[in-house]
Amino acid sequence: MGCNMMSVAASFYKETLAVTTGISAPFNNLAIIYKQQTAADGLVNRGNTFKEIGRVTEAIQDYIRAVNIRPTMPEAHANLASA
């Protein structure tokens, strides 16, 4: 945000959400839990970035996805309400 590179930040958030591929079988359950938590955080962060650059519809979609992943995440609900 400080460098006025919101579109670049949004693309990095998108890539971050897809990082957990190729994890070996013993770690699958742990990876699923961790991915859900980090995915929700990443979606909220990307939603914030979209909102800052005026792409409110995309921000709302990310907040809704975050709420679906982690229904008890207050930031996702608050940001969805503000969007």
Biotite code that builds the C-alpha atoms (Angstrom):
import biotite.structure as struc

atoms = struc.array([
    struc.Atom([0.000, 0.000, 0.000], chain_id="A", res_id=1, res_name="MET", atom_name="CA", element="C"),
    struc.Atom([2.828, 2.370, 0.879], chain_id="A", res_id=2, res_name="GLY", atom_name="CA", element="C"),
    struc.Atom([4.310, 1.962, -2.598], chain_id="A", res_id=3, res_name="CYS", atom_name="CA", element="C"),
    struc.Atom([0.933, 2.306, -4.363], chain_id="A", res_id=4, res_name="ASN", atom_name="CA", element="C"),
    struc.Atom([1.188, -1.185, -5.860], chain_id="A", res_id=5, res_name="MET", atom_name="CA", element="C"),
    struc.Atom([-2.204, -2.605, -4.913], chain_id="A", res_id=6, res_name="MET", atom_name="CA", element="C"),
    struc.Atom([-2.705, -4.704, -8.050], chain_id="A", res_id=7, res_name="SER", atom_name="CA", element="C"),
    struc.Atom([0.664, -6.382, -7.529], chain_id="A", res_id=8, res_name="VAL", atom_name="CA", element="C"),
    struc.Atom([-0.204, -7.066, -3.891], chain_id="A", res_id=9, res_name="ALA", atom_name="CA", element="C"),
    struc.Atom([-3.527, -8.618, -4.915], chain_id="A", res_id=10, res_name="ALA", atom_name="CA", element="C"),
    struc.Atom([-1.774, -10.976, -7.331], chain_id="A", res_id=11, res_name="SER", atom_name="CA", element="C"),
    struc.Atom([0.707, -12.010, -4.613], chain_id="A", res_id=12, res_name="PHE", atom_name="CA", element="C"),
    struc.Atom([-2.159, -12.789, -2.246], chain_id="A", res_id=13, res_name="TYR", atom_name="CA", element="C"),
    struc.Atom([-3.743, -14.936, -4.956], chain_id="A", res_id=14, res_name="LYS", atom_name="CA", element="C"),
    struc.Atom([-0.525, -16.918, -5.396], chain_id="A", res_id=15, res_name="GLU", atom_name="CA", element="C"),
    struc.Atom([-0.144, -17.334, -1.631], chain_id="A", res_id=16, res_name="THR", atom_name="CA", element="C"),
    struc.Atom([-3.551, -18.993, -1.407], chain_id="A", res_id=17, res_name="LEU", atom_name="CA", element="C"),
    struc.Atom([-2.447, -21.719, -3.838], chain_id="A", res_id=18, res_name="ALA", atom_name="CA", element="C"),
    struc.Atom([0.877, -22.663, -2.192], chain_id="A", res_id=19, res_name="VAL", atom_name="CA", element="C"),
    struc.Atom([-0.142, -25.798, -0.287], chain_id="A", res_id=20, res_name="THR", atom_name="CA", element="C"),
    struc.Atom([-0.047, -28.254, -3.208], chain_id="A", res_id=21, res_name="THR", atom_name="CA", element="C"),
    struc.Atom([2.165, -31.342, -3.180], chain_id="A", res_id=22, res_name="GLY", atom_name="CA", element="C"),
    struc.Atom([2.177, -32.031, 0.562], chain_id="A", res_id=23, res_name="ILE", atom_name="CA", element="C"),
    struc.Atom([2.831, -35.678, 1.512], chain_id="A", res_id=24, res_name="SER", atom_name="CA", element="C"),
    struc.Atom([0.027, -37.879, 2.845], chain_id="A", res_id=25, res_name="ALA", atom_name="CA", element="C"),
    struc.Atom([0.895, -37.872, 6.589], chain_id="A", res_id=26, res_name="PRO", atom_name="CA", element="C"),
    struc.Atom([0.562, -34.121, 6.708], chain_id="A", res_id=27, res_name="PHE", atom_name="CA", element="C"),
    struc.Atom([-2.692, -33.811, 4.753], chain_id="A", res_id=28, res_name="ASN", atom_name="CA", element="C"),
    struc.Atom([-4.992, -33.280, 7.754], chain_id="A", res_id=29, res_name="ASN", atom_name="CA", element="C"),
    struc.Atom([-2.675, -30.730, 9.313], chain_id="A", res_id=30, res_name="LEU", atom_name="CA", element="C"),
    struc.Atom([-2.296, -29.034, 5.946], chain_id="A", res_id=31, res_name="ALA", atom_name="CA", element="C"),
    struc.Atom([-6.065, -28.836, 5.499], chain_id="A", res_id=32, res_name="ILE", atom_name="CA", element="C"),
    struc.Atom([-6.492, -27.117, 8.877], chain_id="A", res_id=33, res_name="ILE", atom_name="CA", element="C"),
    struc.Atom([-3.553, -24.789, 8.270], chain_id="A", res_id=34, res_name="TYR", atom_name="CA", element="C"),
    struc.Atom([-4.674, -24.044, 4.709], chain_id="A", res_id=35, res_name="LYS", atom_name="CA", element="C"),
    struc.Atom([-8.159, -23.121, 5.914], chain_id="A", res_id=36, res_name="GLN", atom_name="CA", element="C"),
    struc.Atom([-6.748, -20.670, 8.456], chain_id="A", res_id=37, res_name="GLN", atom_name="CA", element="C"),
    struc.Atom([-4.198, -19.149, 6.112], chain_id="A", res_id=38, res_name="THR", atom_name="CA", element="C"),
    struc.Atom([-6.640, -19.130, 3.192], chain_id="A", res_id=39, res_name="ALA", atom_name="CA", element="C"),
    struc.Atom([-9.153, -17.138, 5.214], chain_id="A", res_id=40, res_name="ALA", atom_name="CA", element="C"),
    struc.Atom([-6.435, -14.707, 6.323], chain_id="A", res_id=41, res_name="ASP", atom_name="CA", element="C"),
    struc.Atom([-5.201, -14.381, 2.750], chain_id="A", res_id=42, res_name="GLY", atom_name="CA", element="C"),
    struc.Atom([-8.707, -13.794, 1.435], chain_id="A", res_id=43, res_name="LEU", atom_name="CA", element="C"),
    struc.Atom([-9.319, -11.037, 3.985], chain_id="A", res_id=44, res_name="VAL", atom_name="CA", element="C"),
    struc.Atom([-5.985, -9.424, 3.140], chain_id="A", res_id=45, res_name="ASN", atom_name="CA", element="C"),
    struc.Atom([-6.674, -9.630, -0.583], chain_id="A", res_id=46, res_name="ARG", atom_name="CA", element="C"),
    struc.Atom([-10.184, -8.305, 0.008], chain_id="A", res_id=47, res_name="GLY", atom_name="CA", element="C"),
    struc.Atom([-8.687, -5.344, 1.857], chain_id="A", res_id=48, res_name="ASN", atom_name="CA", element="C"),
    struc.Atom([-6.382, -4.725, -1.090], chain_id="A", res_id=49, res_name="THR", atom_name="CA", element="C"),
    struc.Atom([-9.253, -4.909, -3.573], chain_id="A", res_id=50, res_name="PHE", atom_name="CA", element="C"),
    struc.Atom([-11.313, -2.526, -1.439], chain_id="A", res_id=51, res_name="LYS", atom_name="CA", element="C"),
    struc.Atom([-8.445, -0.012, -1.316], chain_id="A", res_id=52, res_name="GLU", atom_name="CA", element="C"),
    struc.Atom([-8.203, 0.104, -5.113], chain_id="A", res_id=53, res_name="ILE", atom_name="CA", element="C"),
    struc.Atom([-11.969, 0.385, -5.591], chain_id="A", res_id=54, res_name="GLY", atom_name="CA", element="C"),
    struc.Atom([-12.657, -3.201, -6.653], chain_id="A", res_id=55, res_name="ARG", atom_name="CA", element="C"),
    struc.Atom([-15.370, -3.588, -4.028], chain_id="A", res_id=56, res_name="VAL", atom_name="CA", element="C"),
    struc.Atom([-17.226, -6.446, -5.730], chain_id="A", res_id=57, res_name="THR", atom_name="CA", element="C"),
    struc.Atom([-14.090, -8.588, -5.676], chain_id="A", res_id=58, res_name="GLU", atom_name="CA", element="C"),
    struc.Atom([-13.423, -7.572, -2.070], chain_id="A", res_id=59, res_name="ALA", atom_name="CA", element="C"),
    struc.Atom([-16.913, -8.688, -1.073], chain_id="A", res_id=60, res_name="ILE", atom_name="CA", element="C"),
    struc.Atom([-16.394, -12.032, -2.816], chain_id="A", res_id=61, res_name="GLN", atom_name="CA", element="C"),
    struc.Atom([-13.161, -12.597, -0.897], chain_id="A", res_id=62, res_name="ASP", atom_name="CA", element="C"),
    struc.Atom([-14.761, -11.663, 2.427], chain_id="A", res_id=63, res_name="TYR", atom_name="CA", element="C"),
    struc.Atom([-17.656, -14.049, 1.765], chain_id="A", res_id=64, res_name="ILE", atom_name="CA", element="C"),
    struc.Atom([-15.237, -16.862, 0.931], chain_id="A", res_id=65, res_name="ARG", atom_name="CA", element="C"),
    struc.Atom([-13.285, -16.127, 4.124], chain_id="A", res_id=66, res_name="ALA", atom_name="CA", element="C"),
    struc.Atom([-16.493, -16.252, 6.194], chain_id="A", res_id=67, res_name="VAL", atom_name="CA", element="C"),
    struc.Atom([-17.405, -19.586, 4.575], chain_id="A", res_id=68, res_name="ASN", atom_name="CA", element="C"),
    struc.Atom([-13.985, -21.009, 5.460], chain_id="A", res_id=69, res_name="ILE", atom_name="CA", element="C"),
    struc.Atom([-13.834, -19.593, 9.007], chain_id="A", res_id=70, res_name="ARG", atom_name="CA", element="C"),
    struc.Atom([-17.303, -18.552, 10.188], chain_id="A", res_id=71, res_name="PRO", atom_name="CA", element="C"),
    struc.Atom([-15.931, -17.329, 13.532], chain_id="A", res_id=72, res_name="THR", atom_name="CA", element="C"),
    struc.Atom([-13.425, -14.890, 11.998], chain_id="A", res_id=73, res_name="MET", atom_name="CA", element="C"),
    struc.Atom([-14.472, -11.418, 13.175], chain_id="A", res_id=74, res_name="PRO", atom_name="CA", element="C"),
    struc.Atom([-12.274, -9.548, 10.664], chain_id="A", res_id=75, res_name="GLU", atom_name="CA", element="C"),
    struc.Atom([-13.984, -11.235, 7.736], chain_id="A", res_id=76, res_name="ALA", atom_name="CA", element="C"),
    struc.Atom([-17.437, -10.300, 9.039], chain_id="A", res_id=77, res_name="HIS", atom_name="CA", element="C"),
    struc.Atom([-16.443, -6.727, 9.884], chain_id="A", res_id=78, res_name="ALA", atom_name="CA", element="C"),
    struc.Atom([-14.780, -6.124, 6.538], chain_id="A", res_id=79, res_name="ASN", atom_name="CA", element="C"),
    struc.Atom([-17.711, -7.651, 4.690], chain_id="A", res_id=80, res_name="LEU", atom_name="CA", element="C"),
    struc.Atom([-20.068, -5.315, 6.550], chain_id="A", res_id=81, res_name="ALA", atom_name="CA", element="C"),
    struc.Atom([-17.929, -2.276, 5.767], chain_id="A", res_id=82, res_name="SER", atom_name="CA", element="C"),
    struc.Atom([-17.645, -3.183, 2.081], chain_id="A", res_id=83, res_name="ALA", atom_name="CA", element="C"),
])
